[in-house]
Amino acid sequence: MSEKMWDVTIKHAKTCVMGNKYYVFQGTNYRVFLNPICQLVKAEINGTTYPIQTLSSINR
């Protein structure tokens, strides 16, 4: 899929109702929570929760 087509797809997906389902990627000392279109929602690192608003764009 081209980058332009991907951008259009994501833009459309953001307009849809996503519900409250999250996908979790987990390692030894962390968990990453993603919404249905794989955008970062929050991260838990060493037991501390970091909402998306507290993460810099570099950390995302």
C-alpha distance matrix in Angstrom:
0.0 3.8 6.5 8.3 6.3 6.4 10.0 10.9 10.1 12.2 14.7 15.2 15.6 18.2 20.3 20.6 23.5 22.4 25.8 27.3 25.4 24.4 22.8 24.9 24.3 27.7 29.5 33.2 33.9 30.9 28.7 25.5 24.8 21.4 20.9 18.8 15.7 16.5 18.4 21.6 24.6 27.4 28.4 31.6 32.9 36.4 37.3 36.5 34.0 32.0 30.5 27.4 29.8 31.8 29.0 28.4 24.9 25.5 26.2 23.1
3.8 0.0 3.8 5.4 5.2 6.2 8.7 10.0 10.5 12.3 14.2 15.5 16.4 18.5 20.5 21.5 24.6 23.8 27.3 28.9 27.3 26.2 24.8 26.7 26.0 29.4 31.0 34.6 35.0 32.0 30.0 26.7 26.1 22.7 22.3 20.6 17.1 17.8 19.0 22.1 25.3 28.0 29.1 32.5 33.6 37.2 38.2 37.1 34.6 32.2 30.7 27.3 29.4 31.3 28.5 27.4 23.8 24.4 25.6 22.7
6.5 3.8 0.0 3.8 5.5 5.0 6.2 8.7 9.8 10.5 12.2 14.2 15.1 16.5 18.9 20.3 23.3 22.4 26.0 27.3 26.1 24.7 23.5 25.3 24.6 27.9 29.5 33.0 33.0 29.9 28.0 24.6 24.0 20.7 20.4 19.3 15.6 16.0 16.5 19.5 22.7 25.3 26.5 30.0 31.2 34.8 35.8 34.5 31.9 29.3 27.7 24.3 26.0 28.0 25.2 23.9 20.2 21.1 22.5 19.6
8.3 5.4 3.8 0.0 3.8 5.4 5.1 6.3 8.6 10.0 10.6 12.4 14.2 15.5 17.3 19.1 22.5 22.2 25.9 27.7 26.8 25.9 25.1 27.3 27.0 30.5 32.3 35.9 35.7 32.4 30.3 26.7 25.8 22.3 21.4 20.1 16.4 17.6 17.8 21.0 23.8 26.8 28.4 32.1 33.5 37.2 37.9 36.4 33.6 30.8 28.9 25.3 26.8 29.1 26.6 25.3 21.7 23.1 24.6 21.5
6.3 5.2 5.5 3.8 0.0 3.8 5.4 5.1 6.1 8.7 9.8 10.6 12.2 14.4 15.9 17.1 20.5 20.2 23.9 25.9 24.9 24.3 23.6 26.1 26.1 29.7 31.8 35.5 35.5 32.2 29.8 26.3 25.0 21.3 20.1 18.2 14.8 16.5 17.3 20.8 23.5 26.6 28.4 31.9 33.6 37.3 37.8 36.5 33.6 31.2 29.1 25.8 27.6 30.0 27.7 26.9 23.4 24.9 25.9 22.6
6.4 6.2 5.0 5.4 3.8 0.0 3.8 5.4 5.0 6.2 8.5 9.9 10.4 12.3 14.6 15.6 18.7 17.8 21.4 23.0 21.9 20.9 20.1 22.4 22.3 26.0 28.1 31.7 31.7 28.4 26.0 22.5 21.3 17.7 16.7 15.1 11.5 12.8 13.7 17.2 19.9 23.0 24.6 28.2 29.8 33.5 34.0 32.8 29.9 27.6 25.6 22.3 24.4 26.7 24.3 23.7 20.3 21.7 22.4 19.0
10.0 8.7 6.2 5.1 5.4 3.8 0.0 3.8 5.4 5.2 6.0 8.6 9.8 10.7 12.9 14.8 17.9 17.4 21.2 22.8 22.2 21.3 21.0 23.2 23.4 26.9 29.1 32.6 32.2 28.7 26.4 22.7 21.4 17.8 16.6 15.6 11.9 13.3 13.2 16.5 19.1 22.2 24.2 27.9 29.6 33.3 33.8 32.1 29.1 26.5 24.2 20.8 22.3 24.9 22.7 21.9 18.5 20.4 21.4 18.0
10.9 10.0 8.7 6.3 5.1 5.4 3.8 0.0 3.8 5.5 5.1 6.2 8.6 10.0 11.2 13.0 16.6 16.8 20.6 22.8 22.5 22.2 22.3 25.0 25.6 29.2 31.7 35.3 34.9 31.3 28.7 25.0 23.2 19.5 17.7 16.1 12.8 15.1 15.2 18.8 20.9 24.3 26.6 30.3 32.3 36.0 36.2 34.5 31.4 28.8 26.3 23.0 24.4 27.3 25.5 24.9 21.7 23.8 24.7 21.2
10.1 10.5 9.8 8.6 6.1 5.0 5.4 3.8 0.0 3.8 5.5 5.2 6.1 8.7 10.2 11.0 14.3 14.2 17.9 20.1 19.4 19.3 19.2 22.1 22.9 26.7 29.3 33.0 32.8 29.3 26.4 22.8 20.9 17.1 15.1 13.0 9.9 12.5 13.4 17.2 19.1 22.6 24.8 28.4 30.6 34.2 34.2 32.9 29.7 27.6 25.1 22.0 24.0 26.8 25.0 24.9 21.9 23.9 24.2 20.6
12.2 12.3 10.5 10.0 8.7 6.2 5.2 5.5 3.8 0.0 3.8 5.4 4.9 6.2 8.9 10.1 12.9 12.3 16.0 17.8 17.3 16.8 16.9 19.6 20.5 24.1 26.8 30.3 29.9 26.3 23.5 19.8 17.8 14.1 12.2 10.9 7.4 9.8 10.0 13.7 15.6 19.1 21.4 25.0 27.3 31.0 30.9 29.4 26.2 23.9 21.3 18.3 20.2 23.0 21.3 21.3 18.4 20.7 20.8 17.1
14.7 14.2 12.2 10.6 9.8 8.5 6.0 5.1 5.5 3.8 0.0 3.8 5.5 5.3 7.0 9.4 12.7 13.0 16.7 18.8 19.1 18.9 19.7 22.4 23.5 27.1 29.8 33.2 32.5 28.8 26.0 22.3 20.1 16.5 14.3 13.3 10.3 12.8 12.2 15.6 17.0 20.6 23.3 27.0 29.3 33.1 32.8 31.0 27.6 25.1 22.2 19.0 20.3 23.4 22.1 21.9 19.2 21.9 22.3 18.7
15.2 15.5 14.2 12.4 10.6 9.9 8.6 6.2 5.2 5.4 3.8 0.0 3.8 5.4 5.4 7.0 10.6 11.6 15.3 18.0 18.2 18.8 19.8 23.0 24.4 28.1 31.0 34.6 34.0 30.3 27.3 23.7 21.1 17.4 14.6 12.9 10.5 13.8 13.9 17.4 18.4 22.2 25.0 28.5 31.2 34.8 34.3 32.7 29.2 27.1 24.1 21.2 22.7 26.0 24.9 25.0 22.5 25.1 25.3 21.6
15.6 16.4 15.1 14.2 12.2 10.4 9.8 8.6 6.1 4.9 5.5 3.8 0.0 3.8 5.4 5.3 8.3 8.3 12.1 14.5 14.5 15.1 16.0 19.3 21.0 24.7 27.7 31.3 30.8 27.1 23.9 20.4 17.6 14.0 11.0 9.1 7.0 10.6 11.0 14.6 15.5 19.2 22.0 25.4 28.1 31.7 31.1 29.7 26.2 24.4 21.4 18.9 20.8 24.0 22.9 23.6 21.3 23.8 23.4 19.6
18.2 18.5 16.5 15.5 14.4 12.3 10.7 10.0 8.7 6.2 5.3 5.4 3.8 0.0 3.8 5.5 7.9 8.1 11.7 13.8 14.5 14.8 16.4 19.3 21.2 24.6 27.6 31.0 30.1 26.3 23.2 19.6 16.8 13.5 10.5 9.8 8.0 10.9 10.1 13.2 13.6 17.3 20.5 23.9 26.8 30.4 29.6 27.8 24.2 22.1 18.9 16.3 17.7 21.1 20.4 21.1 19.1 22.0 21.7 18.0
20.3 20.5 18.9 17.3 15.9 14.6 12.9 11.2 10.2 8.9 7.0 5.4 5.4 3.8 0.0 3.8 6.8 8.8 12.0 14.8 16.1 17.2 19.1 22.3 24.5 27.9 31.0 34.3 33.4 29.6 26.4 23.0 19.9 16.7 13.4 12.4 11.2 14.5 13.8 16.7 16.6 20.4 23.7 27.0 30.0 33.6 32.5 30.7 27.0 25.1 21.7 19.3 20.3 23.9 23.6 24.3 22.4 25.5 25.2 21.6
20.6 21.5 20.3 19.1 17.1 15.6 14.8 13.0 11.0 10.1 9.4 7.0 5.3 5.5 3.8 0.0 3.8 6.0 9.2 12.4 13.5 15.2 17.3 20.7 23.2 26.6 30.0 33.3 32.7 28.9 25.5 22.3 18.9 15.8 12.1 10.4 10.2 13.8 13.9 16.9 16.5 20.2 23.5 26.5 29.7 33.1 31.9 30.4 26.8 25.3 22.0 20.1 21.6 25.1 24.7 25.9 24.2 27.1 26.3 22.7
23.5 24.6 23.3 22.5 20.5 18.7 17.9 16.6 14.3 12.9 12.7 10.6 8.3 7.9 6.8 3.8 0.0 3.8 5.8 9.3 11.0 13.3 16.0 19.4 22.3 25.5 29.0 32.1 31.4 27.7 24.2 21.3 17.7 15.0 11.2 9.9 11.0 14.2 14.2 16.6 15.5 19.0 22.3 25.0 28.5 31.6 30.0 28.7 25.0 24.0 20.7 19.3 21.0 24.3 24.4 26.1 24.9 27.7 26.5 23.0
22.4 23.8 22.4 22.2 20.2 17.8 17.4 16.8 14.2 12.3 13.0 11.6 8.3 8.1 8.8 6.0 3.8 0.0 3.8 6.6 7.6 9.6 12.2 15.6 18.5 21.7 25.3 28.4 27.8 24.2 20.5 17.7 14.1 11.4 7.7 6.4 8.3 11.1 11.5 13.6 12.6 16.0 19.1 21.7 25.1 28.3 26.8 25.7 22.1 21.2 18.2 17.0 19.2 22.3 22.1 24.0 22.9 25.5 23.9 20.4
25.8 27.3 26.0 25.9 23.9 21.4 21.2 20.6 17.9 16.0 16.7 15.3 12.1 11.7 12.0 9.2 5.8 3.8 0.0 3.8 5.9 8.9 12.1 15.3 18.7 21.5 25.2 28.0 27.4 23.9 20.2 17.9 14.2 12.4 8.9 8.4 11.2 13.3 13.7 15.0 13.2 16.1 19.1 21.2 24.8 27.6 25.7 24.9 21.3 21.1 18.1 17.8 19.9 22.8 23.0 25.4 24.8 27.3 25.4 22.1
27.3 28.9 27.3 27.7 25.9 23.0 22.8 22.8 20.1 17.8 18.8 18.0 14.5 13.8 14.8 12.4 9.3 6.6 3.8 0.0 3.8 6.5 10.2 12.8 16.4 18.8 22.4 25.0 24.2 20.9 17.2 15.3 11.6 10.7 8.0 8.7 11.9 13.0 13.1 13.6 11.2 13.5 16.3 18.0 21.7 24.3 22.2 21.5 18.1 18.2 15.6 15.9 18.2 20.7 21.1 23.9 23.7 26.0 23.6 20.7
25.4 27.3 26.1 26.8 24.9 21.9 22.2 22.5 19.4 17.3 19.1 18.2 14.5 14.5 16.1 13.5 11.0 7.6 5.9 3.8 0.0 3.8 6.9 9.9 13.5 16.0 19.8 22.6 22.3 19.0 15.2 13.4 9.8 8.8 6.7 6.8 10.5 11.1 12.2 12.7 11.1 13.2 15.4 17.0 20.5 23.1 21.4 21.2 18.0 18.3 16.3 16.4 19.3 21.4 21.2 24.0 23.6 25.4 22.9 19.9
24.4 26.2 24.7 25.9 24.3 20.9 21.3 22.2 19.3 16.8 18.9 18.8 15.1 14.8 17.2 15.2 13.3 9.6 8.9 6.5 3.8 0.0 3.8 6.4 10.0 12.6 16.3 19.2 18.8 15.4 11.6 9.7 6.1 5.5 4.9 6.4 9.6 8.8 9.8 9.7 8.4 10.1 11.9 13.7 17.1 19.8 18.4 18.2 15.2 15.4 13.8 13.8 17.2 18.8 18.3 21.0 20.7 22.2 19.5 16.7
22.8 24.8 23.5 25.1 23.6 20.1 21.0 22.3 19.2 16.9 19.7 19.8 16.0 16.4 19.1 17.3 16.0 12.2 12.1 10.2 6.9 3.8 0.0 3.8 6.8 9.9 13.5 16.8 16.9 13.7 10.0 8.1 5.7 5.0 6.3 7.1 9.6 7.8 9.8 9.6 9.6 10.8 11.6 13.3 16.1 18.8 18.1 18.3 15.7 16.0 15.1 14.8 18.5 19.7 18.5 21.1 20.4 21.3 18.6 15.9
24.9 26.7 25.3 27.3 26.1 22.4 23.2 25.0 22.1 19.6 22.4 23.0 19.3 19.3 22.3 20.7 19.4 15.6 15.3 12.8 9.9 6.4 3.8 0.0 3.8 6.2 9.9 13.0 13.2 10.1 6.5 5.5 4.7 6.3 9.0 10.6 12.6 10.0 11.3 10.0 10.0 9.8 9.4 10.4 12.9 15.4 14.8 15.5 13.5 14.2 14.2 14.5 18.2 18.7 17.4 20.1 19.9 20.3 17.2 15.1
24.3 26.0 24.6 27.0 26.1 22.3 23.4 25.6 22.9 20.5 23.5 24.4 21.0 21.2 24.5 23.2 22.3 18.5 18.7 16.4 13.5 10.0 6.8 3.8 0.0 3.8 7.0 10.6 11.3 8.4 5.7 5.1 6.7 8.1 11.4 12.9 14.0 10.8 12.2 10.6 11.8 11.1 9.6 10.4 11.9 14.3 14.7 15.6 14.3 14.7 15.4 15.4 19.1 19.1 17.2 19.5 19.2 18.9 15.8 14.1
27.7 29.4 27.9 30.5 29.7 26.0 26.9 29.2 26.7 24.1 27.1 28.1 24.7 24.6 27.9 26.6 25.5 21.7 21.5 18.8 16.0 12.6 9.9 6.2 3.8 0.0 3.8 7.0 8.0 5.9 4.3 6.4 8.8 11.3 14.7 16.4 17.7 14.4 15.4 13.3 13.9 12.3 9.8 9.3 10.0 11.6 12.3 13.9 13.4 14.6 16.1 16.8 20.4 19.7 17.9 20.5 20.7 20.0 16.6 15.7
29.5 31.0 29.5 32.3 31.8 28.1 29.1 31.7 29.3 26.8 29.8 31.0 27.7 27.6 31.0 30.0 29.0 25.3 25.2 22.4 19.8 16.3 13.5 9.9 7.0 3.8 0.0 3.8 5.7 5.2 6.3 8.8 11.9 14.4 18.0 19.9 20.7 17.2 18.0 15.6 16.6 14.5 11.3 10.2 9.5 10.4 12.1 14.1 14.5 15.7 17.8 18.6 21.9 20.7 18.7 20.9 21.3 19.9 16.6 16.5
33.2 34.6 33.0 35.9 35.5 31.7 32.6 35.3 33.0 30.3 33.2 34.6 31.3 31.0 34.3 33.3 32.1 28.4 28.0 25.0 22.6 19.2 16.8 13.0 10.6 7.0 3.8 0.0 3.8 6.0 8.4 11.6 14.8 17.7 21.2 23.3 24.3 20.8 21.3 18.6 19.2 16.5 13.1 11.0 9.4 8.8 10.9 13.6 14.9 16.6 19.3 20.6 23.6 21.8 20.2 22.5 23.4 21.8 18.3 18.9
33.9 35.0 33.0 35.7 35.5 31.7 32.2 34.9 32.8 29.9 32.5 34.0 30.8 30.1 33.4 32.7 31.4 27.8 27.4 24.2 22.3 18.8 16.9 13.2 11.3 8.0 5.7 3.8 0.0 3.8 7.3 10.5 13.8 17.0 20.5 23.1 24.1 20.5 20.4 17.2 17.5 14.3 10.7 8.1 5.9 5.1 7.6 10.0 11.7 13.4 16.5 18.0 20.8 18.7 17.3 19.8 21.2 19.7 16.1 17.0
30.9 32.0 29.9 32.4 32.2 28.4 28.7 31.3 29.3 26.3 28.8 30.3 27.1 26.3 29.6 28.9 27.7 24.2 23.9 20.9 19.0 15.4 13.7 10.1 8.4 5.9 5.2 6.0 3.8 0.0 3.8 6.7 10.1 13.3 16.8 19.6 20.4 16.9 16.6 13.5 13.7 10.8 7.2 5.3 4.3 6.0 7.6 9.0 9.5 10.8 13.4 14.7 17.7 16.0 14.5 17.2 18.4 17.3 13.6 13.9
28.7 30.0 28.0 30.3 29.8 26.0 26.4 28.7 26.4 23.5 26.0 27.3 23.9 23.2 26.4 25.5 24.2 20.5 20.2 17.2 15.2 11.6 10.0 6.5 5.7 4.3 6.3 8.4 7.3 3.8 0.0 3.8 6.6 9.9 13.4 16.0 17.2 13.9 13.9 11.0 11.0 8.5 5.8 5.0 6.6 9.0 9.1 10.1 9.2 10.3 12.0 13.1 16.5 15.7 14.3 17.3 18.0 17.7 14.0 13.3
25.5 26.7 24.6 26.7 26.3 22.5 22.7 25.0 22.8 19.8 22.3 23.7 20.4 19.6 23.0 22.3 21.3 17.7 17.9 15.3 13.4 9.7 8.1 5.5 5.1 6.4 8.8 11.6 10.5 6.7 3.8 0.0 3.8 6.6 10.2 13.0 13.8 10.4 10.1 7.3 7.8 6.2 4.5 6.4 8.5 11.7 11.9 11.7 9.8 9.7 10.4 10.5 14.2 14.0 12.3 15.0 15.3 15.3 11.9 10.4
24.8 26.1 24.0 25.8 25.0 21.3 21.4 23.2 20.9 17.8 20.1 21.1 17.6 16.8 19.9 18.9 17.7 14.1 14.2 11.6 9.8 6.1 5.7 4.7 6.7 8.8 11.9 14.8 13.8 10.1 6.6 3.8 0.0 3.8 6.9 10.0 11.3 8.6 8.3 6.0 5.5 5.3 6.1 8.4 11.4 14.5 13.8 13.3 10.5 10.4 9.7 9.8 13.5 14.3 13.2 16.1 16.1 17.0 13.9 11.6
21.4 22.7 20.7 22.3 21.3 17.7 17.8 19.5 17.1 14.1 16.5 17.4 14.0 13.5 16.7 15.8 15.0 11.4 12.4 10.7 8.8 5.5 5.0 6.3 8.1 11.3 14.4 17.7 17.0 13.3 9.9 6.6 3.8 0.0 3.8 6.7 7.5 5.0 5.2 4.6 5.3 7.4 9.0 11.9 14.7 18.0 17.5 16.8 13.8 12.9 11.5 10.4 14.0 15.5 14.1 16.4 15.6 16.9 14.5 11.4
20.9 22.3 20.4 21.4 20.1 16.7 16.6 17.7 15.1 12.2 14.3 14.6 11.0 10.5 13.4 12.1 11.2 7.7 8.9 8.0 6.7 4.9 6.3 9.0 11.4 14.7 18.0 21.2 20.5 16.8 13.4 10.2 6.9 3.8 0.0 3.8 5.5 5.2 5.5 6.7 6.4 9.5 12.0 14.9 18.0 21.3 20.4 19.5 16.1 15.2 12.9 11.6 14.8 17.1 16.1 18.3 17.3 19.2 17.2 13.8
18.8 20.6 19.3 20.1 18.2 15.1 15.6 16.1 13.0 10.9 13.3 12.9 9.1 9.8 12.4 10.4 9.9 6.4 8.4 8.7 6.8 6.4 7.1 10.6 12.9 16.4 19.9 23.3 23.1 19.6 16.0 13.0 10.0 6.7 3.8 0.0 3.8 5.5 7.5 9.8 10.2 13.3 15.5 18.3 21.2 24.5 23.6 23.0 19.8 18.9 16.7 15.3 18.4 20.8 19.7 21.5 20.1 21.9 20.1 16.6
15.7 17.1 15.6 16.4 14.8 11.5 11.9 12.8 9.9 7.4 10.3 10.5 7.0 8.0 11.2 10.2 11.0 8.3 11.2 11.9 10.5 9.6 9.6 12.6 14.0 17.7 20.7 24.3 24.1 20.4 17.2 13.8 11.3 7.5 5.5 3.8 0.0 3.8 5.7 9.1 10.6 13.9 16.1 19.3 21.9 25.4 25.0 24.1 20.9 19.4 17.2 15.0 17.9 20.3 18.8 20.0 18.0 19.8 18.6 14.9
16.5 17.8 16.0 17.6 16.5 12.8 13.3 15.1 12.5 9.8 12.8 13.8 10.6 10.9 14.5 13.8 14.2 11.1 13.3 13.0 11.1 8.8 7.8 10.0 10.8 14.4 17.2 20.8 20.5 16.9 13.9 10.4 8.6 5.0 5.2 5.5 3.8 0.0 3.8 6.4 8.8 11.5 13.1 16.3 18.6 22.1 22.0 21.2 18.3 16.8 15.2 13.0 16.3 18.2 16.3 17.6 15.7 17.1 15.5 12.0
18.4 19.0 16.5 17.8 17.3 13.7 13.2 15.2 13.4 10.0 12.2 13.9 11.0 10.1 13.8 13.9 14.2 11.5 13.7 13.1 12.2 9.8 9.8 11.3 12.2 15.4 18.0 21.3 20.4 16.6 13.9 10.1 8.3 5.2 5.5 7.5 5.7 3.8 0.0 3.8 6.3 9.3 11.5 15.1 17.4 21.1 21.0 19.5 16.4 14.4 12.3 9.7 12.8 14.9 13.1 14.3 12.6 14.5 13.1 9.4
21.6 22.1 19.5 21.0 20.8 17.2 16.5 18.8 17.2 13.7 15.6 17.4 14.6 13.2 16.7 16.9 16.6 13.6 15.0 13.6 12.7 9.7 9.6 10.0 10.6 13.3 15.6 18.6 17.2 13.5 11.0 7.3 6.0 4.6 6.7 9.8 9.1 6.4 3.8 0.0 3.8 5.9 7.8 11.5 13.8 17.5 17.4 15.8 12.8 10.7 9.1 6.8 10.4 11.8 10.0 11.9 11.1 12.7 10.5 7.2
24.6 25.3 22.7 23.8 23.5 19.9 19.1 20.9 19.1 15.6 17.0 18.4 15.5 13.6 16.6 16.5 15.5 12.6 13.2 11.2 11.1 8.4 9.6 10.0 11.8 13.9 16.6 19.2 17.5 13.7 11.0 7.8 5.5 5.3 6.4 10.2 10.6 8.8 6.3 3.8 0.0 3.8 7.2 10.5 13.5 17.0 16.1 14.3 10.8 9.1 6.7 5.5 8.9 10.8 10.2 12.9 13.0 15.0 12.5 9.8
27.4 28.0 25.3 26.8 26.6 23.0 22.2 24.3 22.6 19.1 20.6 22.2 19.2 17.3 20.4 20.2 19.0 16.0 16.1 13.5 13.2 10.1 10.8 9.8 11.1 12.3 14.5 16.5 14.3 10.8 8.5 6.2 5.3 7.4 9.5 13.3 13.9 11.5 9.3 5.9 3.8 0.0 3.8 6.9 9.9 13.3 12.4 10.5 7.1 5.6 4.5 5.1 8.6 9.0 8.6 12.0 12.9 14.3 11.2 9.5
28.4 29.1 26.5 28.4 28.4 24.6 24.2 26.6 24.8 21.4 23.3 25.0 22.0 20.5 23.7 23.5 22.3 19.1 19.1 16.3 15.4 11.9 11.6 9.4 9.6 9.8 11.3 13.1 10.7 7.2 5.8 4.5 6.1 9.0 12.0 15.5 16.1 13.1 11.5 7.8 7.2 3.8 0.0 3.8 6.3 9.9 9.7 8.2 5.9 5.2 6.6 7.6 10.8 10.0 8.9 12.2 13.4 13.8 10.2 9.4
31.6 32.5 30.0 32.1 31.9 28.2 27.9 30.3 28.4 25.0 27.0 28.5 25.4 23.9 27.0 26.5 25.0 21.7 21.2 18.0 17.0 13.7 13.3 10.4 10.4 9.3 10.2 11.0 8.1 5.3 5.0 6.4 8.4 11.9 14.9 18.3 19.3 16.3 15.1 11.5 10.5 6.9 3.8 0.0 3.8 6.6 5.9 5.3 4.3 6.0 8.6 10.7 13.4 11.9 11.4 14.8 16.5 16.5 12.7 12.7
32.9 33.6 31.2 33.5 33.6 29.8 29.6 32.3 30.6 27.3 29.3 31.2 28.1 26.8 30.0 29.7 28.5 25.1 24.8 21.7 20.5 17.1 16.1 12.9 11.9 10.0 9.5 9.4 5.9 4.3 6.6 8.5 11.4 14.7 18.0 21.2 21.9 18.6 17.4 13.8 13.5 9.9 6.3 3.8 0.0 3.8 5.4 5.3 6.5 7.7 11.1 12.9 15.2 12.9 11.9 14.8 16.8 15.9 12.1 13.2
36.4 37.2 34.8 37.2 37.3 33.5 33.3 36.0 34.2 31.0 33.1 34.8 31.7 30.4 33.6 33.1 31.6 28.3 27.6 24.3 23.1 19.8 18.8 15.4 14.3 11.6 10.4 8.8 5.1 6.0 9.0 11.7 14.5 18.0 21.3 24.5 25.4 22.1 21.1 17.5 17.0 13.3 9.9 6.6 3.8 0.0 3.8 5.6 8.5 10.6 14.1 16.3 18.4 15.8 15.2 18.0 20.2 19.1 15.4 16.9
37.3 38.2 35.8 37.9 37.8 34.0 33.8 36.2 34.2 30.9 32.8 34.3 31.1 29.6 32.5 31.9 30.0 26.8 25.7 22.2 21.4 18.4 18.1 14.8 14.7 12.3 12.1 10.9 7.6 7.6 9.1 11.9 13.8 17.5 20.4 23.6 25.0 22.0 21.0 17.4 16.1 12.4 9.7 5.9 5.4 3.8 0.0 3.8 6.5 9.7 12.9 15.7 17.7 15.4 15.6 18.9 21.3 20.8 17.1 18.0
36.5 37.1 34.5 36.4 36.5 32.8 32.1 34.5 32.9 29.4 31.0 32.7 29.7 27.8 30.7 30.4 28.7 25.7 24.9 21.5 21.2 18.2 18.3 15.5 15.6 13.9 14.1 13.6 10.0 9.0 10.1 11.7 13.3 16.8 19.5 23.0 24.1 21.2 19.5 15.8 14.3 10.5 8.2 5.3 5.3 5.6 3.8 0.0 3.8 6.5 9.9 12.9 14.3 11.9 12.5 15.9 18.6 18.4 14.9 15.9
34.0 34.6 31.9 33.6 33.6 29.9 29.1 31.4 29.7 26.2 27.6 29.2 26.2 24.2 27.0 26.8 25.0 22.1 21.3 18.1 18.0 15.2 15.7 13.5 14.3 13.4 14.5 14.9 11.7 9.5 9.2 9.8 10.5 13.8 16.1 19.8 20.9 18.3 16.4 12.8 10.8 7.1 5.9 4.3 6.5 8.5 6.5 3.8 0.0 3.8 6.4 9.7 11.4 9.7 10.6 14.3 16.7 17.3 13.7 14.0
32.0 32.2 29.3 30.8 31.2 27.6 26.5 28.8 27.6 23.9 25.1 27.1 24.4 22.1 25.1 25.3 24.0 21.2 21.1 18.2 18.3 15.4 16.0 14.2 14.7 14.6 15.7 16.6 13.4 10.8 10.3 9.7 10.4 12.9 15.2 18.9 19.4 16.8 14.4 10.7 9.1 5.6 5.2 6.0 7.7 10.6 9.7 6.5 3.8 0.0 3.8 6.4 8.0 6.1 6.9 10.6 13.1 13.9 10.7 10.9
30.5 30.7 27.7 28.9 29.1 25.6 24.2 26.3 25.1 21.3 22.2 24.1 21.4 18.9 21.7 22.0 20.7 18.2 18.1 15.6 16.3 13.8 15.1 14.2 15.4 16.1 17.8 19.3 16.5 13.4 12.0 10.4 9.7 11.5 12.9 16.7 17.2 15.2 12.3 9.1 6.7 4.5 6.6 8.6 11.1 14.1 12.9 9.9 6.4 3.8 0.0 3.8 5.4 5.6 7.0 10.6 12.6 14.4 11.7 10.8
27.4 27.3 24.3 25.3 25.8 22.3 20.8 23.0 22.0 18.3 19.0 21.2 18.9 16.3 19.3 20.1 19.3 17.0 17.8 15.9 16.4 13.8 14.8 14.5 15.4 16.8 18.6 20.6 18.0 14.7 13.1 10.5 9.8 10.4 11.6 15.3 15.0 13.0 9.7 6.8 5.5 5.1 7.6 10.7 12.9 16.3 15.7 12.9 9.7 6.4 3.8 0.0 3.8 5.5 5.4 8.3 9.5 11.8 9.7 8.0
29.8 29.4 26.0 26.8 27.6 24.4 22.3 24.4 24.0 20.2 20.3 22.7 20.8 17.7 20.3 21.6 21.0 19.2 19.9 18.2 19.3 17.2 18.5 18.2 19.1 20.4 21.9 23.6 20.8 17.7 16.5 14.2 13.5 14.0 14.8 18.4 17.9 16.3 12.8 10.4 8.9 8.6 10.8 13.4 15.2 18.4 17.7 14.3 11.4 8.0 5.4 3.8 0.0 3.8 5.6 7.8 9.7 12.5 11.1 10.1
31.8 31.3 28.0 29.1 30.0 26.7 24.9 27.3 26.8 23.0 23.4 26.0 24.0 21.1 23.9 25.1 24.3 22.3 22.8 20.7 21.4 18.8 19.7 18.7 19.1 19.7 20.7 21.8 18.7 16.0 15.7 14.0 14.3 15.5 17.1 20.8 20.3 18.2 14.9 11.8 10.8 9.0 10.0 11.9 12.9 15.8 15.4 11.9 9.7 6.1 5.6 5.5 3.8 0.0 3.8 6.6 9.6 11.5 9.6 10.0
29.0 28.5 25.2 26.6 27.7 24.3 22.7 25.5 25.0 21.3 22.1 24.9 22.9 20.4 23.6 24.7 24.4 22.1 23.0 21.1 21.2 18.3 18.5 17.4 17.2 17.9 18.7 20.2 17.3 14.5 14.3 12.3 13.2 14.1 16.1 19.7 18.8 16.3 13.1 10.0 10.2 8.6 8.9 11.4 11.9 15.2 15.6 12.5 10.6 6.9 7.0 5.4 5.6 3.8 0.0 3.8 6.5 7.9 5.9 6.5
28.4 27.4 23.9 25.3 26.9 23.7 21.9 24.9 24.9 21.3 21.9 25.0 23.6 21.1 24.3 25.9 26.1 24.0 25.4 23.9 24.0 21.0 21.1 20.1 19.5 20.5 20.9 22.5 19.8 17.2 17.3 15.0 16.1 16.4 18.3 21.5 20.0 17.6 14.3 11.9 12.9 12.0 12.2 14.8 14.8 18.0 18.9 15.9 14.3 10.6 10.6 8.3 7.8 6.6 3.8 0.0 3.8 5.3 5.3 6.5
24.9 23.8 20.2 21.7 23.4 20.3 18.5 21.7 21.9 18.4 19.2 22.5 21.3 19.1 22.4 24.2 24.9 22.9 24.8 23.7 23.6 20.7 20.4 19.9 19.2 20.7 21.3 23.4 21.2 18.4 18.0 15.3 16.1 15.6 17.3 20.1 18.0 15.7 12.6 11.1 13.0 12.9 13.4 16.5 16.8 20.2 21.3 18.6 16.7 13.1 12.6 9.5 9.7 9.6 6.5 3.8 0.0 3.8 5.4 5.1
25.5 24.4 21.1 23.1 24.9 21.7 20.4 23.8 23.9 20.7 21.9 25.1 23.8 22.0 25.5 27.1 27.7 25.5 27.3 26.0 25.4 22.2 21.3 20.3 18.9 20.0 19.9 21.8 19.7 17.3 17.7 15.3 17.0 16.9 19.2 21.9 19.8 17.1 14.5 12.7 15.0 14.3 13.8 16.5 15.9 19.1 20.8 18.4 17.3 13.9 14.4 11.8 12.5 11.5 7.9 5.3 3.8 0.0 3.8 5.5
26.2 25.6 22.5 24.6 25.9 22.4 21.4 24.7 24.2 20.8 22.3 25.3 23.4 21.7 25.2 26.3 26.5 23.9 25.4 23.6 22.9 19.5 18.6 17.2 15.8 16.6 16.6 18.3 16.1 13.6 14.0 11.9 13.9 14.5 17.2 20.1 18.6 15.5 13.1 10.5 12.5 11.2 10.2 12.7 12.1 15.4 17.1 14.9 13.7 10.7 11.7 9.7 11.1 9.6 5.9 5.3 5.4 3.8 0.0 3.8
23.1 22.7 19.6 21.5 22.6 19.0 18.0 21.2 20.6 17.1 18.7 21.6 19.6 18.0 21.6 22.7 23.0 20.4 22.1 20.7 19.9 16.7 15.9 15.1 14.1 15.7 16.5 18.9 17.0 13.9 13.3 10.4 11.6 11.4 13.8 16.6 14.9 12.0 9.4 7.2 9.8 9.5 9.4 12.7 13.2 16.9 18.0 15.9 14.0 10.9 10.8 8.0 10.1 10.0 6.5 6.5 5.1 5.5 3.8 0.0
